[in-house]
């Protein structure tokens, strides 16, 4: 994974939250919030919280006395997330590296992470940290995207942007968000971190947007794909977005569009 794959700064947090979140993250966030809240945890740690889509879904489901620590490696994303949620004394916003958590052993009932593990440079270390801060019997709940071919818009955007840079195609989406999809590998990594019980389910959903243009803008300007494009030629960002728009419209139509998305949801206990 390139260092640029982890950069969510500048205008990206706003584009990400206003475009990417409703496009692909919101439905899975609702499911994860329900899954986490099902055990009525007294303390929850969320890692790689991004712009706070899970936070907004989960906070209303937790008890009045619950402790909810929301963390992310990227301070700009965390700052943006905090602006989207009203004052809540149960929530502590904390900049933190999921591989070196600044919390004591056995501090939380649940650790959750939606679509963040793909960005961990050492996933086993990240999972081991989650296990370290969990109380005995606690649950680690996380999700990762399935392979890019099972996620229509991401696949189409990747191929379209490659036509703008045929000799050096940007591969962020395939390399990182959709680069950690092998169930056997995921199960092995979680087991190596010390978890004894590991459940993995694959969930298909439908991604919807008002237009192909909105999808293309979300992916090309609301993710680190933007940085990859601009590193090659900042003047071609709009052309790349236009090519992606054309590809999606050609496949899904000129009006509202819908495409398949698919992800794995993992629940592990020690």
C-alpha positions, 0 to 999 in steps of 0.5 A: 500500500502506498503512503498516499493511500492513507491521505484523507485531507484537504477537500476529501473529507467533505466529498467523502462524507457527502458523496461516498458515505450515502453511495456505499457506506451508509447501509453497512454502517446501519448494519454494523451499528445494530451488530455492535449494539446487540450485546448492550456494550458498556464501552465501545472503541471505534477505530478508523472511524473516518467521517463518522458514519458508523458513529452517527448510527451507533451512538443513538443505540448505546446506553445512557452511561456507555463510554464510546471512544471514536478514533481515526489516524487522520485528524482531518477526518476526525475533526469533520466527523465531530462536526456532524454529530451533536454534543454527546458526553458519552463520546470521546474523539481521539486521534489514534493509530489502530496498530498502537492503541493508547488504551489499557488492556481489557478496556472495552466490551467491543472494538469495531472498525468499518472498512478500515482494516484494508489500510492497516500496514500490518493487519495482524498487529492491528487485530492483536491490538484490538484483542489486547484492549478487549475485555474477556469475552469481548467482540471485535467487529469489522468489515472489508470490501470484497474484490473489486469485480464484485463492486460495480462502480469501483471497478468501472471507475478504475477502468475508466481512469486508466484510459486517461493514464494508460502507461501508469494507471491509478490503482488505488481502488483495486490495490487498497479498498478492494485489495484485502478480500480473501476470506481464508487470508482474513480468517488466518490473520485474525486467528494469528492475532489470538482470536479463537472464534471467527465468523465471516459473512458476505453481504451484497447490497445495492449502491444508488446515486442520482446520476453517473456524474455523482458516482464519478465525482465521489470516487475520483474526488472524494477518495485518495484516488484523487491524490493518485490522479493529481500526482500524475497530472492535476490538470487531468482530474476533471477529464478522469472524472468525465471518463468515469462518468461516461463509463458509468452512464454507458453501463447504468444509464443517464438517470439515477444509477444503481450498482452492486456492492459487496463486503465481508463482515467479521465478528471475532471473540477471544 
